[in-house]
């Protein structure tokens, strides 16, 4: 799956956001996010010259993906495994008997395409 490792900057523009940013930074460090760091105004100006803020969190290795592409790939795998994806469908009852749960649904319109 293609991705773009473009990095991320989260900017705090007031005291409340600055406090929240500190908590996000602590969580990022606890989770082992590589090379994450806090930037002051000058550091922010170096990374993102057209951005103004009190401080920022910089995660240079954060990447983005094509979410639609990911969900379409997952849907194709699900269909290949025998699954059916129903759109615009109301679920009105779910029961489990044996190893495979039967899903009882009331369809209102369409089933997704197989492409």
C-alpha positions as CSV (number, residue, x, y, z in Angstrom):
1,X,0.0,0.0,0.0
2,X,1.6,3.3,-1.0
3,X,2.1,6.0,1.6
4,X,3.7,9.4,2.0
5,X,6.1,9.9,5.0
6,X,5.5,13.6,5.0
7,X,5.8,14.2,8.8
8,X,3.4,16.1,11.0
9,X,3.4,19.3,12.9
10,X,0.7,19.9,15.6
11,X,0.6,23.6,16.6
12,X,-0.5,25.2,19.8
13,X,-1.8,28.8,19.5
14,X,-2.9,29.4,23.1
15,X,-2.2,28.3,26.7
16,X,-4.9,25.6,26.7
17,X,-3.6,24.1,23.5
18,X,-0.1,24.3,24.8
19,X,-1.0,22.2,27.8
20,X,-2.8,19.7,25.6
21,X,0.2,19.5,23.3
22,X,2.4,18.7,26.2
23,X,0.2,15.7,27.0
24,X,0.2,14.5,23.4
25,X,4.0,14.8,23.4
26,X,4.2,12.7,26.6
27,X,2.0,10.0,25.1
28,X,4.0,10.0,21.9
29,X,7.2,9.4,23.9
30,X,5.6,6.7,25.9
31,X,4.5,5.0,22.7
32,X,8.0,5.1,21.2
33,X,7.2,7.5,18.4
34,X,10.6,8.0,16.7
35,X,12.3,11.4,16.8
36,X,9.2,13.3,18.1
37,X,10.1,16.6,19.7
38,X,8.6,19.8,20.9
39,X,9.4,23.0,19.0
40,X,9.4,26.5,20.3
41,X,8.4,29.5,18.1
42,X,11.8,29.6,16.4
43,X,11.9,25.8,15.9
44,X,8.4,25.9,14.4
45,X,9.5,28.7,12.0
46,X,12.4,26.5,10.8
47,X,10.1,23.5,10.1
48,X,7.0,25.4,8.8
49,X,8.0,29.0,8.0
50,X,4.4,30.1,7.2
51,X,2.9,28.8,10.4
52,X,2.5,30.9,13.6
53,X,2.1,29.4,17.1
54,X,3.4,29.3,20.6
55,X,4.9,25.9,20.2
56,X,4.5,22.7,18.2
57,X,5.0,19.0,18.3
58,X,7.0,17.7,15.3
59,X,6.8,14.1,14.3
60,X,9.1,13.9,11.2
61,X,8.3,10.2,10.4
62,X,4.5,10.4,10.5
63,X,3.0,9.1,7.2
64,X,-0.3,9.4,5.5
65,X,-2.1,6.8,3.3
66,X,-4.9,6.8,0.8
67,X,-7.7,5.8,3.2
68,X,-10.2,5.1,0.4
69,X,-7.6,2.8,-1.2
70,X,-7.0,0.9,2.0
71,X,-10.8,0.4,2.6
72,X,-11.3,-0.7,-1.0
73,X,-8.4,-3.3,-0.7
74,X,-9.9,-4.6,2.6
75,X,-13.3,-4.9,1.0
76,X,-11.8,-6.9,-2.0
77,X,-10.1,-9.3,0.4
78,X,-13.3,-9.7,2.4
79,X,-15.3,-10.5,-0.8
80,X,-12.6,-12.9,-2.0
81,X,-13.0,-14.8,1.3
82,X,-16.8,-15.1,0.6
83,X,-18.1,-12.0,2.4
84,X,-20.8,-9.7,1.2
85,X,-20.8,-6.0,2.0
86,X,-24.3,-4.5,2.2
87,X,-24.8,-0.8,2.0
88,X,-27.9,1.1,3.2
89,X,-28.8,-1.9,5.3
90,X,-30.5,-1.8,8.7
91,X,-29.3,-4.4,11.2
92,X,-32.3,-5.6,13.2
93,X,-31.2,-8.8,14.8
94,X,-27.9,-10.6,15.5
95,X,-27.7,-14.1,16.9
96,X,-24.9,-16.6,17.3
97,X,-25.3,-20.3,16.9
98,X,-22.4,-22.6,16.5
99,X,-19.0,-21.4,15.1
100,X,-20.4,-18.9,12.6
101,X,-22.8,-16.2,13.6
102,X,-25.7,-15.7,11.2
103,X,-26.3,-12.0,10.6
104,X,-30.0,-11.3,10.2
105,X,-30.5,-8.0,8.3
106,X,-33.3,-6.2,6.5
107,X,-32.0,-4.7,3.3
108,X,-33.3,-1.3,2.2
109,X,-31.6,-0.9,-1.2
110,X,-28.3,-2.1,-2.5
111,X,-25.3,-4.4,-2.2
112,X,-21.8,-2.9,-3.0
113,X,-20.2,-3.7,-6.3
114,X,-17.6,-6.4,-6.6
115,X,-15.0,-4.1,-8.3
